[in-house]
Amino acid sequence: MPPDMRDWLPDGHLVWTLIDAVEMLDLTALISTYRLGGRGRRAYDPTMMLTLLIYAYCCGQPSSRQIERLCEHDTAFMVITGNQHPDHDTIAAFRARHRETFKDLFTQVLALCQEIGLARVGTIAVDGSKFRANASSRANRTAAGIERALRTGTPAGQDEPERDEPGRDEPGQGESGQGESGQGEFDLGGLVEDRLAAAESTDASEDAEHGPGRRGDEPPQDLADPGRRRARLGEALAKIRARDAAAAAAQQARQARYEQARAAREAHRAEHGSYPKGRPPTEPAAPDQDKPTRANTTDPDSRALRTAQGFVQGFNAQAAVSDDQLVLAVEVVDQANDVGQLAAMTRAALDNLAAAGIHDPVETVLADAGYFHPGDLDELHAAHREHHGPEPLVPPNRDALRDPAAQTPPTRESARAKAMRARLAQPEQRARYRRRGVTVEPVFGQIKTGITDRFRLRGLDNVRAELALIATAHNLRKLHTAR
C-alpha cells in the first residue's frame, strides 16, 4: 500500500488549516486561466500552487528557489505538493501571473476570519513601515547618468566610479609578525590554513548566492540585454522627468500662494496705513540644484527611504489593522512619509469589510502624528458626522501624547490641532489611543520577522499585489492560532 501522507504531519499543523481554508475559497477566477487538455505538459494544480505559495510566506520563505528546495525534502511542503516538485521558474511565474487574484483572495480570507470570531473592528489603527525593494541602492542614477548610459550603450550607467573598499581578508593590527604584544612566535602555517579555509567558505557561500560562473556584480539579465536595458533605463528616465515635473508644479504653487499672501498684505497696508497682525509670509526656498532627482534603474518605482537604521531602497507599506491584529487593508506608496494616507486607508478598510460581509460599525481610527493632515481629518470628520465612517484620533505632534500638565503647546496652533489636543487630554481617549501601540505596530513586526521584510516582485503594481499576499498569509496565521 502507498504511504498515507496524512500521517506525515500532526493534526494541528498549519498546513491542514491552509489546505482547508484554500478549499473554502472561490478560486473560479484562478482556475479559469488554465486550459483543459491540449498539447504540452499538464500544469500543476493551481489550488496546490496557491496553497504552496501561501504556506511558504507563512514560514518566511518567499524565495522561489528556496521553495523549490523545500519541496524536495521538507515534509510539510511535500504534503502540500503531493510529493511533486515544481521548479523555481514555475513558482515565480505563478506568483507574477496571478497578482490580481491575490487581492480578491485577501477579502475572502477576511470573511473566513470573521466567521471564527476575529475582526473586532470597533477601533482600527493605521500605520506605515518601510519594506526593501528587489533592487539595490547602487542602481540609483541621475538623469545625466542615464542619458550617458543610453548614449554610450554601457549597461551600468554609473554617475561616478565605484570606490574600492578595504578587503575583509586584510590582517588587522593584532596579526602582524609579532602579534599584539610584539612577543611570541608567529604561526605562519596556521594562518595560511585559516585564510584558505575562510576563502573556501566565502567562495561556497557566494556560489550559492549568485550561482556558478557569476561574480555577483553583473547587471540583471534584463539590463545585460541591449533592448531590454534601454527600455529599463528609459523607464527610469521617465520616472525622473515625472518627479521633476511634480516638484516644479509644487514649487510653482507655493510661490503663487506666497505672492497672493504678499499682495494681500500690501493691499491692507495701502488701505489702513499699516500691515495686518501676524507674521509676514515667507518666500519658499528655491530647489537645491546640487541634489538632482534620482531613479533606480532596476526598479524605477522604488525610492531611497529613511528608516531608523539608515536608508533603504524600498517602498512605504501602509496597513489598517483591527483591534485583534487582523490586517483589514494594505497599500504601497512610493513617498517617504505617511501624510495624506489616512483617509484613503480608512476608506479601503471599510470597503474590504463590506466586501467580506462584515458590517460591524467602526467607531474610531487611530494613527500617529505623521498622519495629521488637515484634508484627511476634515474628510473623516465629515463622514463621521454623516455616520459613514469612524472618528479620527490623531495627535498633532508627540507633545500632545504627554501628560497634559507637562505639555508645551506652540503659541500658534490651529483650531483643529487644539481640539485634538484637548480630546487626547481626556483619560478614556488617551487609553483608547494607547491601543495603537499593541495593534498595528506589532503586526509589522510579525510580518517582517515571520514572513518577509523584502518584496520579491518589482514595480508598484506588482508589490501591491505581493503585499496583499503577505497580508493574507498573516491573517491565515492568525486564523490558525485563534482560540
Secondary structure, DSSP 8 states (H G I E B T S, - for coil): ----GGGSS-TT-HHHHHHHHHHHS--HHHHTTS--SSSS-----HHHHHHHHHHHHHTT---HHHHHHHHHH-HHHHHHHTS----HHHHHHHHHHTHHHHHHHHHHHHHHHHHTT----SEEEEEEEEEE-SS-GGGEEEHHHHHHHHHHT-SS--SS-------TTS--GGGSTT-SSS-S---HHHHHHHHHHHHHHHHHHHHHHH-TT--S-S--HHHHSHHHHHHHHHHHHHHHHHHHHHHHHHHHHHHHHHHHHHHHHHHHHHHHSS--SS----------TTS--EEESS-TT-EEEEETTEEEEEEEEEEEE-TTS-EEEEEEESSSS-TT-HHHHHHHHHHHHHHTT------EEE--GGG--HHHHHHHHHHHHTTSS-EEE--SSGGGGS-GGG----SS--HHHHHHHHHHTSHHHHHHHGGGGGTHHHHHHHHHHHT-SB-SS-SHHHHHHHHHHHHHHHHHHHHHH--
